[in-house]
Amino acid sequence: MSKMRNDDISLGRFISLILRHRPEVIGIALDNEGWADTAGLLEGIRATGRKIDMNTLERIVRENNKQRYSFNADKTKIRANQGHSIPVDVKMKQLAPPDRLYHGTSEDTLPLIRQSGIIKKMKRLYVHLSKDIETAVTVGSRHGKPVVLVIDTAAMAADGFAFMLSDNGVWQSEDIPFKYVLDIITDPESLK
């Protein structure tokens, strides 16, 4: 896989905004499962003055390191695999999770989580969980100094919580009570 071009990264972020949060920015709508018409997406993006064609879109979908997007079988539709703040049902697989998963957050956010007693989904449809500490560190780094919460997903599942796995490997659940936090890794760099 080649390194993504800067213009692809910028377009990818714009596509993420459209397919996960605000399709109206380019005058399109998503269906109930989060699908957008590919031709309409391309036309809407071009109407904003950005240069994009089907080859570029296919490259962005293929080379995105987080595998954020997918096409339907004939590539007439495209959607984000997860991370929506608008109500869609991307038909994620409900599965039994590994015994532990990890939630990346920031040092500044940790006191708010402790105070509320809940890891909240915030503006998204679900709380996102990572299968490894490294990914959780990357997620937490977006908001400041990273902190990783180790989640007892085995206990959550035993207590009736459901877990979904997106097509791009992100585990998701409803709001998580703080009592399921097994450990807080405040210096994840020390684990390297």
Buried (B, 14 or more C-beta within 10 A) or exposed (E): EEEBBEEBBEBBEBBBBBBBBEBEEBEBEBEEEBBBBBEBBBBBBEEEEBEBEEEBBBBBBEBBEBBBBBBEEEEEBBBBBBBBEBEBEBEBEEEEBBEBBBBBBBBEBBEEBEEEEBBEBEEBBBBBBBBEBBBBBBBBEEBEBBBBBBBBBBBBBEEEBBBBBBBBEBBBBBEBBEEBBBEEBEEBEEEE
